[in-house]
Amino acid sequence: MKKSELRNIIREVIKENLEQGYTLDELTIDIVRQFFPKGEVAFPNPNDSSRMVRNERDLEDWKSETKNRFGNIKVFFDPNAVWYDQVKVKDKEFNKDKEMSIQAKAAFLDRERRAGRTTGLD
């Protein structure tokens, strides 16, 4: 088999996996490394922050916290996206919590600006 044929097969497998996603139970550090072989990747939190995953322990901690709150949700990868969008969670409750956090931060910043104060978030 030629290298170009092998590359095409690998691209197709990755494309299929990008579209299907992985449940938290299925997700392993080896799968993460298939998409992000060079090191750390930012996994989203429901409070609109990120958790940097560098190794198996980081991943297992993120999975445990996420699964405790939202169940065995699916995670999707896009290695070509900007760093904060490379890992997506497509779960209604997770994203609802994230949106509520974004709105709360915006409201806080608006109040601070009206009061003439600045924060490290500006």
C-alpha positions as CSV (number, residue, x, y, z in Angstrom):
1,M,0.0,0.0,0.0
2,K,1.3,3.4,-0.9
3,K,1.8,6.1,1.7
4,S,-0.7,8.4,0.0
5,E,-3.3,5.6,0.1
6,L,-2.6,5.1,3.8
7,R,-2.9,8.8,4.5
8,N,-6.3,8.9,2.8
9,I,-7.5,6.0,4.9
10,I,-6.3,7.7,8.0
11,R,-8.0,10.9,7.0
12,E,-11.3,9.1,6.5
13,V,-11.1,7.4,9.8
14,I,-10.4,10.6,11.6
15,K,-13.3,12.4,9.7
16,E,-15.7,9.6,10.8
17,N,-14.6,9.9,14.4
18,L,-14.9,13.7,14.3
19,E,-18.5,13.4,13.3
20,Q,-19.4,10.6,15.6
21,G,-17.8,11.8,18.8
22,Y,-16.9,9.7,21.9
23,T,-18.8,9.1,25.1
24,L,-17.0,9.8,28.3
25,D,-16.9,6.0,28.9
26,E,-15.2,5.4,25.6
27,L,-12.8,8.4,25.8
28,T,-9.1,7.5,26.6
29,I,-5.9,9.5,26.5
30,D,-4.9,7.4,23.5
31,I,-7.9,8.6,21.6
32,V,-7.1,12.2,22.6
33,R,-3.5,11.7,21.4
34,Q,-4.7,10.5,18.0
35,F,-6.2,14.0,17.4
36,F,-3.7,16.0,19.4
37,P,-0.3,14.2,19.4
38,K,1.8,17.3,20.3
39,G,0.7,17.7,23.9
40,E,-2.0,19.5,25.8
41,V,-5.5,20.4,24.7
42,A,-8.2,22.5,26.3
43,F,-11.4,20.7,27.4
44,P,-14.4,22.9,28.1
45,N,-16.0,23.3,31.5
46,P,-19.7,24.2,32.0
47,N,-18.6,27.5,33.6
48,D,-17.0,28.7,30.4
49,S,-13.5,28.0,31.5
50,S,-11.2,25.3,30.2
51,R,-9.3,22.4,31.7
52,M,-5.9,21.7,30.1
53,V,-5.5,18.0,29.5
54,R,-1.9,16.9,29.3
55,N,-2.0,13.3,30.5
56,E,-4.3,10.5,31.6
57,R,-4.9,11.9,35.1
58,D,-6.0,15.3,33.8
59,L,-8.4,13.6,31.4
60,E,-9.8,11.2,34.0
61,D,-10.4,14.1,36.4
62,W,-12.2,16.1,33.7
63,K,-14.3,13.1,32.7
64,S,-15.2,12.3,36.3
65,E,-16.3,15.9,37.2
66,T,-18.2,16.2,33.9
67,K,-19.9,12.7,34.1
68,N,-21.0,13.3,37.7
69,R,-22.9,16.4,36.6
70,F,-24.1,15.5,33.1
71,G,-23.8,11.8,32.6
72,N,-22.1,9.9,29.8
73,I,-22.1,12.8,27.3
74,K,-20.3,12.9,24.0
75,V,-17.2,14.8,23.2
76,F,-16.2,15.9,19.6
77,F,-12.8,16.9,18.4
78,D,-11.7,19.3,15.7
79,P,-7.9,19.6,15.6
80,N,-8.1,22.3,13.0
81,A,-10.1,24.7,15.1
82,V,-8.7,27.5,17.3
83,W,-7.4,26.1,20.6
84,Y,-10.5,26.8,22.6
85,D,-12.9,25.2,20.1
86,Q,-10.9,22.0,19.5
87,V,-13.0,20.0,22.0
88,K,-16.7,20.4,21.9
89,V,-19.4,19.0,24.1
90,K,-22.8,18.7,22.4
91,D,-25.1,18.3,25.4
92,K,-28.1,20.5,26.0
93,E,-27.6,20.7,29.8
94,F,-23.8,21.3,29.6
95,N,-24.2,24.0,27.1
96,K,-27.1,25.6,29.0
97,D,-24.9,25.8,32.1
98,K,-22.1,27.3,30.0
99,E,-24.4,29.9,28.5
100,M,-25.7,30.9,31.9
101,S,-22.1,31.4,33.1
102,I,-21.3,33.6,30.1
103,Q,-24.4,35.7,30.8
104,A,-23.5,36.0,34.5
105,K,-20.0,37.1,33.6
106,A,-21.3,39.7,31.2
107,A,-23.8,41.0,33.7
108,F,-21.0,41.3,36.3
109,L,-18.8,43.2,33.9
110,D,-21.6,45.6,32.9
111,R,-22.2,46.4,36.6
112,E,-18.5,47.0,37.2
113,R,-18.2,49.3,34.2
114,R,-21.3,51.3,35.2
115,A,-19.7,51.7,38.7
116,G,-16.5,53.0,37.1
117,R,-14.5,50.0,38.1
118,T,-12.3,47.8,35.9
119,T,-11.5,44.2,36.3
120,G,-8.9,41.8,35.0
121,L,-11.6,40.5,32.7
122,D,-11.8,43.7,30.6
